[in-house]
Structures are given as structure tokens and as C-alpha cells.
Amino acid sequence: MASSICFLLFSLLFLSPSTRGGDLRHHEEGFISLVISDKGLDFAKEFLIQQAVASIVASKLPEIEKTVQVPLVGKAKVVLSDITINDIQVNSSAVKTGDTGIVVAVSGATADLSLKWRYSVSSWLVPIGISDSGTATVKVNDLQVGLTVNIRNQKGTLKLILLDYGCQVGDLSIKLHGGAAWLYQVLVDAFAGNIATAVEEAISKKIKEGISTLDYLLQSLPKTIALDETASLNISFVDNPVLSDSAIELDINGLFTGRNEVLVPRGYRRGSNISVSYGDHSPKMITISLHENVFKSGSLVYFNADSMKWIVDELPDQDLLNTAEWRFLIPQLYKQYPNDDMNLNISISSPPDIQVTNKDVGVNIFIDIIIDVLEAGEVIPVACISVDFSASCAVEIVGNNLAGRLKLRKFSTNLKWSKIGKLHLNLIQSVTSTILKTVLMPYLNSQLMKGIPLPILSDFFLENAQILYAPPWISVCSDVSFLGDYYLKH
């Protein structure tokens, strides 16, 4: 066990990275990149150590029994039972990443144990035999714990591999409560090594069990998130994680797919490396970067699903949905259909064009507005106006989702076809503006504010997030907080 600890500590000091934190590269990369910084690794290390300590505390060690020769007393059968680890204090810990794996080392920790003892002596000097029982407390000092793990991609999920682990007790002291004077020295001489070994084996077993549990958790992560009845988000991992001396980078497919499509992990070779600079110069735990193709894939999926269509039968100015209101704008419409109700059939005619800029996300949308007249229970299309409008989308964080809010920049209109003669489009610009501002834009914003879920584990939440634009990428730099109790219970 001591050789394992030496190896782990040596690895922690001399782990040589294959890349640097600012130059993380993959042979093949996804459209969402998750970089966990050294600050994030420290957070994860502290969190996992807390959970490990919680799982070890109250652990009972196996009963220890020995027969020892005591001068002037004879053979004494001594039994230690109910050996319980009551507390562990971690004074120093460290985590290091490199091309050989991730090393976590705890040094100088202490542990408090309690136990029950009993003995019986039988010899020719004491033919009737004597026995006694009581309790004792044990202080374990200079406890060294370490492990080395690696993470590999296994068909789109992550596989956690335990490479080496161990625990070593520096020394321990025993305080006896009750009992004869000779018993103290017997416990120290005969049982100190057994108690130390039992502690080392118990902690090593918990390490192995904990890694197995984490591996199961990673492999049970979903490969897809259902967003609604139309689309899912492919969150399967692409390629193996990159381990540098200061960060871990995980690449995720990140593309939208139709609910009935088969997920096939696809890669993307990044054209240029992401350069992240923090506005307040404070380091963050994680950086999640999304390529503009994530948003483009979403618009394509919804467009192909024929879900970008709306029937508008209510407007803030409801009179606009009656031919009588249009008698001056489109006289021929009123002449053919006097005082008939109308609705507007709005559809997006091609997938929206989305591009990340240095300050926001630019969106160009082409829509067709078909004017329908409702006469005697019949829907009669009478004209179609095509509208080309551009908008800016300000990205924001809502919970653990990346959301957005559109703002109209400009638009232009053209007559696509008409059954009611020529339309003077300059006269209906104001109507088109009303439709865009009071109907279409609020609806699109209500959908965008639902957001895209970012790859964050359940019960963990983004905190003090910042958004950076680095075309064609959007980066979310954030700290993480734990606000749940699921992992505490498991």
C-alpha cells in the first residue's frame, strides 16, 4: 500500500501534460465544448472528498482478535470490536491532470476512531480466570490517501477507469478507558498495526466503491435530451477528453435532431482555437462553448418538421382582421369581400440564417404572410406578402439554459402573389410592422426564452455566469454551485 501512495504523490508532482490549458485541441471535436478549469477541478475535488468522508464516517471495521503473552499474567485473549470511524479531517488535498490521468491526493489527514475491548486471562497462576471490558479511542495521524483515474469516451458516454489507489496511515495513538495498566501496552504493541491496516483497507475499499459509483453515474448520463415533441438535443460525447495541466476539455455533439432520427455522433474540426478572456479577470470553474451550427441545426429541424407556421386570428387592433379596415389600403379586397373577417397565415419559407457576431447573434428570417378571407365558413387565400427581416438576438442565462431575446432591426416586404389585384406595399408597411412587433416577435421570444439546456449535472447550477462572443462560438464562463441533495443521499 505504501508503494501506491509514493507512486501517486510522485505522479502529482511530476505529471507531464501533453497540451497546455490555453491550447486544448482534439483530433475531432463537437459543436459544444465543456472546459473544466483548475478552479472547477478544485471544486469537484472538494465536493467528492466531502461525499467520500461522509460515506466513510460511521463505517465499522472488522473485529480484531489476538492471544498475547503477558508477563506475570500469562496468555490473554484480547478482542477489539465495534471499531468505528467517527470523524475524518482533511487538512490538505490536491488534484492534478495530465496525459496519464487525473491524480487526487490527500495528505496529513486525521481520523478519530472508537472501539470496545474485552480480554480474558486463564493460567496456572489464576486458575479461576479473570476478564474485563471497556472502551478506547484511537487518533490516526498523517493519513495519506490517493488515486489516479482516467476518462475515456465509450460510444458517446464517459468511462471512468481507476488506474491506481491507496491509503497509508502514518501513526496512531490509543487512549484506554478502564482496564489494567498492562493492557495499554498490549494494545499499542499488538494491535496498532492491525488497526492501521483495517483503516487503510476500509478507505481503499470505499475509494474503489466510489469510483465504481461515479463510473455508473457517468455511463448512465443520457445521450439525448428531449426538448419537445419535435426536437431533441444530441449530448453524446465526441472523442476522448483532453487532459492538460490545468483543465479538462470534453467535446459534445451538441446538434439538434428530430425526435424520430437516429443519433450518430458527428465531429467538427475547429477552424481556429477559442480564445477566452474574462471581463472581470476572475477565473471561472467551467467554460461551455456553443458553435453557431448548434442554433442552425435547431432551426433546420423545426423547419423540416413543418412547425414554423402560425394562424393569427387575434391582433391588438382586432379591426385589422376585417376587410372593412382595409377598404382604403386594398380597395379591391373590400369590393370583393365586404365586411368579412380575416386571418393571417404566417409561415417561415426557409430555415432562418443564424450567425454569431462579436456582440450578439444575428438572425435573418424569411416569412410568407398569406391573407385569408373567411366567408361562409370557407377560408379563401387572397394574397401573399413575403417579408425579409433581420433581428439581433441577445443571449442570456436562464437557470441552466442558454436563452435569447430577439430585437427587430429592419424588414422589407414584397408581393408574392395576389388574387385581388396589385397591392401598394408602401401603404401596408405599418400593418406588417404591427404584425412583426406585436405577434411574431413576442411569440418567437417566448420560445427562445425556454432556452437550450447546457450540459450541467442535475442539482448543480450556474452561478455568476458571463457570456462571451467569439465568432462562430458563444462561450458561457461560470462558477458552479450545488443546491441539491441527490448525490448526498447516493
C-alpha positions in Angstrom: 0.0 0.0 0.0 2.9 2.4 0.8 4.3 1.9 -2.7 1.0 3.0 -4.3 0.9 6.2 -2.2 4.5 7.0 -3.2 3.5 6.5 -6.9 0.5 8.8 -6.5 2.4 11.6 -4.8 5.2 11.3 -7.4 2.7 11.5 -10.2 1.1 14.6 -8.6 4.4 16.3 -8.6 5.7 15.3 -12.0 2.7 14.7 -14.1 3.7 16.0 -17.6 0.9 17.4 -19.7 0.7 16.9 -23.5 -1.1 20.2 -24.0 -1.5 23.5 -22.2 -4.7 24.9 -20.8 -4.9 27.7 -23.4 -4.2 25.4 -26.4 -6.7 22.5 -26.0 -7.2 20.6 -29.2 -8.8 17.4 -30.4 -8.4 15.4 -33.5 -12.1 15.6 -33.8 -14.4 18.0 -31.9 -18.1 18.5 -31.2 -20.2 21.6 -31.5 -20.4 22.1 -27.8 -17.2 22.2 -25.8 -17.0 22.0 -22.0 -13.8 23.0 -20.4 -13.4 22.4 -16.6 -10.6 24.7 -15.3 -8.3 24.1 -12.4 -10.8 26.1 -10.2 -13.5 23.8 -11.4 -11.4 20.7 -10.7 -10.7 22.0 -7.2 -14.5 22.4 -6.6 -15.1 18.9 -7.9 -12.3 17.5 -5.8 -13.6 19.2 -2.6 -17.1 18.1 -3.3 -16.1 14.5 -3.9 -13.9 14.4 -0.8 -16.8 15.7 1.2 -19.0 12.9 -0.1 -16.2 10.3 0.4 -15.7 11.4 4.0 -19.5 11.2 4.6 -19.5 7.7 3.2 -16.6 6.6 5.4 -17.7 8.2 8.7 -19.7 5.7 10.8 -18.1 2.8 9.0 -17.4 -0.2 11.2 -14.2 -2.1 10.8 -13.9 -5.9 11.2 -13.4 -7.3 14.7 -9.8 -8.0 15.7 -8.8 -10.8 18.0 -5.4 -11.9 19.3 -3.9 -14.0 22.0 -0.9 -12.4 23.6 1.6 -13.5 26.2 1.6 -11.0 29.2 4.5 -11.3 31.7 3.3 -12.4 35.2 -0.2 -12.7 33.8 0.0 -15.4 31.2 -1.9 -15.7 27.9 -4.5 -13.1 27.4 -7.2 -13.3 24.7 -8.0 -9.7 23.6 -10.8 -8.8 21.3 -11.4 -5.4 19.8 -15.0 -4.9 18.5 -17.3 -2.1 17.3 -14.3 -0.4 15.7 -16.0 2.7 14.2 -14.5 5.6 12.2 -16.3 8.6 13.8 -14.6 11.5 12.0 -12.1 12.4 9.3 -10.5 15.8 9.0 -8.8 16.6 5.7 -6.2 19.3 6.1 -4.6 19.3 2.6 -5.6 17.9 -0.8 -4.6 18.5 -4.4 -5.7 17.5 -7.9 -3.5 17.3 -11.0 -4.3 16.5 -14.6 -2.1 15.3 -17.3 -1.8 12.9 -20.2 -1.6 9.9 -17.9 -4.8 10.7 -16.0 -6.2 12.6 -13.1 -4.4 12.4 -9.7 -6.2 13.3 -6.4 -4.1 13.2 -3.3 -5.0 13.9 0.4 -2.1 14.4 2.8 -1.9 15.0 6.6 -5.5 13.9 7.3 -6.6 12.7 10.7 -9.2 10.2 11.8 -10.9 9.5 15.1 -12.0 6.0 16.0 -13.8 4.4 18.9 -13.8 0.8 19.9 -14.8 -1.7 22.6 -12.3 -4.1 24.1 -12.5 -7.2 26.2 -10.0 -9.7 27.5 -9.9 -12.9 29.4 -6.9 -14.5 31.1 -6.5 -18.0 32.2 -3.3 -19.5 33.6 -2.0 -21.8 36.4 -1.4 -18.6 38.4 -5.0 -17.6 38.0 -7.0 -20.9 37.9 -10.3 -19.2 38.1 -9.6 -16.8 35.3 -10.1 -13.1 35.1 -11.8 -10.9 32.5 -12.6 -7.3 31.9 -14.0 -5.0 29.2 -14.2 -1.3 28.4 -13.7 1.2 25.6 -10.9 3.1 23.8 -10.4 5.9 21.4 -7.9 6.0 18.6 -6.4 9.0 16.9 -5.0 8.3 13.4 -2.4 10.9 12.3 -0.8 11.7 9.0 -3.3 9.8 6.9 -2.3 9.8 3.2 -4.9 8.9 0.5 -4.5 9.0 -3.3 -6.0 7.7 -6.5 -5.3 8.0 -10.2 -8.2 7.8 -12.7 -8.6 8.3 -16.4 -11.7 9.2 -18.5 -12.3 7.7 -21.9 -15.1 8.0 -24.5 -17.1 4.8 -24.7 -19.6 5.0 -27.6 -20.7 8.5 -26.7 -20.6 8.2 -22.9 -17.7 8.6 -20.5 -15.9 5.6 -18.9 -14.1 6.3 -15.6 -11.1 4.0 -15.2 -9.3 3.5 -11.8 -5.6 3.2 -12.5 -4.2 3.2 -9.0 -5.3 3.9 -5.5 -4.2 3.5 -1.9 -4.2 4.7 1.7 -1.4 4.9 4.3 -1.6 5.5 8.0 1.4 7.5 9.4 0.9 6.7 13.1 -1.8 6.4 15.6 -2.3 6.8 19.4 -4.7 4.9 21.6 -6.4 6.1 24.7 -7.7 3.4 27.0 -10.8 3.9 29.1 -10.7 1.4 32.0 -8.7 -1.8 32.2 -5.5 -2.9 33.8 -2.2 -1.0 33.3 -0.6 -3.8 31.2 -3.5 -3.7 28.7 -2.5 -0.3 27.3 0.9 -1.5 26.2 -0.6 -4.7 24.8 -3.0 -2.7 22.6 -0.2 -0.4 21.4 2.3 -3.2 20.7 0.0 -5.9 19.4 -2.9 -4.1 17.8 -1.6 -0.8 16.4 -0.6 -2.4 13.1 -3.9 -4.3 12.8 -5.9 -1.1 13.4 -3.9 0.8 10.9 -4.3 -1.9 8.3 -8.0 -2.1 8.9 -8.3 1.7 8.4 -6.3 1.6 5.2 -8.3 -1.3 3.8 -11.6 0.3 4.7 -10.7 3.6 3.0 -9.3 1.8 0.0 -12.5 -0.2 -0.4 -14.6 3.0 -0.2 -12.4 4.5 -2.9 -13.0 1.6 -5.2 -16.7 1.6 -4.5 -16.9 5.4 -5.0 -15.2 5.2 -8.4 -17.5 2.4 -9.4 -20.5 4.5 -8.5 -19.1 7.6 -10.3 -18.4 5.4 -13.4 -22.0 4.1 -13.3 -23.3 7.7 -13.0 -21.2 8.9 -16.0 -22.3 5.9 -18.1 -26.0 6.5 -17.2 -25.9 10.1 -18.4 -28.4 10.5 -21.3 -27.1 10.8 -24.9 -30.0 13.0 -25.8 -32.4 15.5 -24.2 -35.9 15.7 -25.5 -36.8 19.4 -25.8 -40.4 19.0 -27.0 -42.4 16.8 -29.4 -40.4 17.9 -32.3 -36.7 18.1 -31.4 -34.0 16.6 -29.2 -30.5 17.7 -28.4 -27.7 15.3 -29.0 -25.4 15.4 -26.0 -23.3 12.4 -26.7 -19.6 12.8 -26.2 -17.2 13.1 -29.2 -13.7 11.7 -29.0 -11.8 11.3 -25.7 -11.4 14.1 -23.1 -8.3 16.2 -23.4 -6.4 16.4 -20.1 -3.9 19.3 -19.8 -2.0 20.6 -16.8 -4.8 23.0 -15.9 -8.0 21.8 -17.4 -10.2 19.0 -18.8 -11.9 19.6 -22.1 -15.0 17.5 -23.1 -16.5 17.7 -26.6 -20.2 17.1 -27.1 -22.0 16.6 -30.4 -24.5 19.4 -29.5 -26.7 19.3 -32.6 -30.5 19.3 -32.7 -32.2 16.2 -34.1 -35.7 15.2 -34.9 -37.4 13.0 -32.3 -37.5 10.1 -34.8 -33.9 10.4 -36.1 -31.2 8.0 -35.1 -28.4 9.7 -33.2 -25.0 9.3 -34.9 -22.1 11.2 -33.2 -20.5 13.6 -35.6 -17.4 15.6 -35.3 -16.3 19.0 -36.3 -12.8 20.2 -36.8 -12.5 23.6 -35.2 -11.2 26.2 -37.6 -9.5 28.3 -35.0 -8.9 27.9 -31.3 -11.2 29.6 -28.9 -9.6 32.5 -27.1 -11.4 33.3 -23.8 -10.8 36.5 -21.9 -12.8 37.2 -18.8 -14.2 40.7 -18.4 -13.6 40.9 -14.7 -10.4 38.8 -15.0 -11.7 36.4 -12.3 -11.3 32.7 -13.2 -14.4 30.6 -13.6 -14.9 26.9 -12.9 -16.2 26.0 -16.3 -16.5 27.3 -19.9 -19.2 26.0 -22.1 -18.8 27.0 -25.8 -21.5 26.5 -28.4 -20.8 26.7 -32.2 -23.4 28.6 -34.3 -24.1 25.3 -36.0 -26.0 24.3 -32.8 -28.5 27.0 -33.4 -28.6 26.4 -37.2 -29.3 22.7 -36.6 -32.2 23.7 -34.4 -33.8 26.0 -37.0 -33.4 23.3 -39.6 -35.0 20.6 -37.5 -38.0 22.8 -36.7 -38.3 24.0 -40.3 -38.2 20.4 -41.7 -40.8 19.4 -39.1 -43.1 22.0 -40.7 -43.6 23.5 -37.3 -42.8 27.1 -38.2 -46.4 28.1 -39.1 -48.9 30.1 -37.2 -52.5 31.2 -37.8 -53.1 34.7 -36.5 -56.8 35.4 -35.7 -56.2 37.9 -32.9 -54.4 41.3 -33.1 -54.1 44.1 -30.6 -56.1 46.1 -33.2 -58.7 43.5 -33.9 -60.3 45.6 -36.6 -57.3 44.9 -38.8 -58.8 41.4 -39.2 -61.8 42.6 -41.1 -61.9 43.6 -44.7 -63.7 46.9 -43.8 -60.5 48.1 -42.2 -58.6 47.5 -45.5 -61.1 49.3 -47.7 -58.6 52.2 -48.2 -55.4 50.2 -48.2 -56.7 47.5 -50.6 -60.0 48.7 -52.2 -60.3 45.6 -54.4 -60.3 43.4 -51.3 -63.2 45.3 -49.7 -65.0 45.3 -53.0 -64.9 41.5 -53.4 -65.3 40.7 -49.7 -67.2 43.5 -47.9 -67.1 43.3 -44.2 -65.7 39.7 -43.9 -63.5 38.5 -41.1 -59.9 37.6 -41.9 -56.9 35.8 -40.5 -53.2 35.7 -41.3 -51.4 32.5 -42.2 -47.8 33.1 -41.3 -45.1 30.6 -42.2 -41.3 30.7 -42.4 -40.3 30.0 -46.0 -36.7 28.8 -45.4 -34.6 27.9 -42.4 -33.5 31.1 -40.6 -29.9 32.2 -41.2 -28.1 32.4 -37.9 -24.6 33.9 -37.3 -22.7 34.7 -34.2 -21.1 38.1 -34.2 -18.8 39.9 -31.9 -21.6 41.3 -29.8 -24.7 39.2 -30.4 -26.3 36.6 -32.7 -27.6 37.9 -36.0 -30.7 36.3 -37.4 -32.3 36.7 -40.9 -35.8 35.3 -41.3 -37.9 35.0 -44.4 -41.6 34.6 -43.9 -44.7 34.5 -46.0 -47.9 36.2 -44.8 -51.0 34.8 -46.6 -54.1 37.0 -46.2 -57.2 34.7 -45.7 -60.7 35.8 -46.0 -63.3 33.9 -44.0 -66.6 33.8 -46.0 -69.5 31.5 -45.3 -67.3 29.0 -43.4 -64.7 28.9 -46.2 -61.1 30.1 -45.9 -60.1 31.9 -49.1 -56.4 32.9 -49.6 -56.4 36.2 -51.5 -52.8 37.4 -51.3 -49.3 36.5 -50.1 -46.7 39.0 -48.9 -43.1 37.9 -48.4 -41.2 39.6 -45.6 -37.5 39.6 -45.2 -36.5 40.8 -41.7 -33.3 40.8 -39.7 -33.0 40.8 -35.9 -30.4 40.7 -33.3 -30.5 38.1 -30.5 -29.1 38.9 -27.1 -28.1 35.7 -25.4 -28.7 35.3 -21.7 -28.7 32.6 -19.0 -32.0 31.4 -17.6 -31.3 28.8 -14.9 -29.0 26.3 -16.6 -30.4 27.1 -20.1 -28.9 29.3 -22.8 -31.8 31.6 -23.8 -32.2 34.5 -26.1 -34.3 37.6 -26.9 -34.8 38.9 -30.4 -34.9 42.6 -31.3 -36.1 43.7 -34.7 -33.6 45.6 -36.8 -35.2 46.1 -40.2 -37.5 44.5 -42.7 -38.7 44.7 -46.3 -41.8 43.4 -48.0 -42.6 42.1 -51.5 -45.8 40.9 -53.1 -45.5 37.2 -53.9 -48.9 36.7 -55.5 -52.4 38.3 -55.4 -55.9 37.4 -56.4 -57.2 40.9 -55.6 -55.1 43.0 -57.9 -51.9 45.0 -57.3 -51.1 45.9 -53.7 -49.4 49.1 -52.8 -46.9 47.6 -50.3 -45.8 51.0 -49.0 -49.3 51.5 -47.7 -49.3 48.3 -45.7 -45.8 48.7 -44.2 -47.3 49.8 -40.9 -49.6 46.7 -40.8 -46.6 44.5 -41.5 -44.7 46.3 -38.7 -47.6 45.7 -36.3 -47.7 42.0 -37.1 -44.0 41.6 -36.6 -43.8 43.6 -33.4 -47.0 42.5 -31.7 -47.4 38.9 -32.9 -44.4 37.2 -34.4 -41.5 38.7 -32.3 -43.3 38.1 -28.9 -44.1 34.5 -30.0 -40.5 33.8 -31.1 -39.2 35.3 -27.9 -41.5 33.2 -25.8 -40.0 30.1 -27.4 -36.4 31.3 -27.3 -36.7 32.1 -23.5 -37.2 28.4 -22.9 -33.6 28.0 -23.9 -31.2 25.3 -24.7 -30.2 23.1 -21.8 -26.5 23.4 -21.1 -24.5 20.2 -20.1 -24.7 20.6 -16.3 -25.4 17.7 -13.9 -28.7 17.7 -12.0 -28.7 19.6 -8.7 -25.7 21.7 -9.9 -26.4 25.3 -11.1 -24.5 28.0 -12.9 -23.5 30.9 -10.8 -22.2 34.4 -11.8 -22.2 33.4 -15.5 -20.7 35.6 -18.2 -21.4 35.4 -21.9 -18.6 36.0 -24.4 -18.9 36.1 -28.2 -16.0 34.7 -30.2 -17.5 34.1 -33.7 -18.5 31.4 -34.6 -18.7 30.5 -30.9 -20.6 31.7 -27.9 -18.9 30.9 -24.6 -20.5 30.8 -21.2 -17.9 31.2 -18.4 -19.4 30.4 -15.0 -18.9 29.1 -11.5 -21.0 26.2 -10.3 -22.9 25.7 -7.0 -24.5 22.6 -5.6 -28.1 23.1 -4.4 -29.5 19.6 -4.3 -29.2 16.6 -2.1 -29.4 13.8 -4.6 -25.8 13.0 -4.5 -25.6 13.4 -0.8 -28.2 10.6 -0.5 -26.4 8.4 -3.0 
